[in-house]
């Protein structure tokens, strides 16, 4: 059976379906890409060697029947691809929860927040947090994100704080992005610099004046990587001014 056909086969649990796609030849390249060496941000992570599109194909026919027990089995796996599958399935369960059943969405949010220790790489954060937390908080108090930004125990929890605001930006709301970016301005982690710069750039697409006002008072304090990401879509004259 080819990986594609194994992914689309509806038999077995999500955990088993992902495991069946294992390709050991691809493991070394993924391990290098996600920086799993000693002292690197992904140190200790393990891979099955599966491409993201194939993980999505495995999730597609299974997420609707994937209970929280199956999600628990996948999210707690030592393998990166299992954790990704759990998050992709959780995103779908959240998005398709009936409006008359808000308790299911609350369960999805609670599951997500109680398992952040397993959401431990940038791709796992970026494909899930704005789809779940960001959407959940659109019409709710957002102090949770500020707490994660200030007190997140890991780089990944702090990244969740800023990337979740992508959902707000897409609804024309940029204030929280700038406020959380301000909290993370002096974070020592390069992957936070990139995330904050990316979200500032996205906010600037919606409100360039708000971005330039932020940069006017912060650009000299910003790590260079963060600044370069933030100004990427600004007119050249502005980019040169801020870089100078």
Secondary structure, DSSP 4 states (H G I P E B T S, - for coil): --HHHHHH---S-HHHHHHTT--HHHHHHHHHHTT-STTSTTTT-B-----HHHHHHHHHTTGGG--HHHHHHHHTSSBHHHHHHHHHHHHHHHHTS-TT-HHHHHHHHHHHHHTGGG--SHHHHHTTHIIIIIHHGGGS--HHHHHHHHH-SSHHHHHHHHHTHHHHHHTT--HHHHHHHHHTTT-S-HHHHHHHHHHHHHHHHH-HHHHHHHHHHHTTTS-HHHHHHHTTTS-HHHHHHHH-
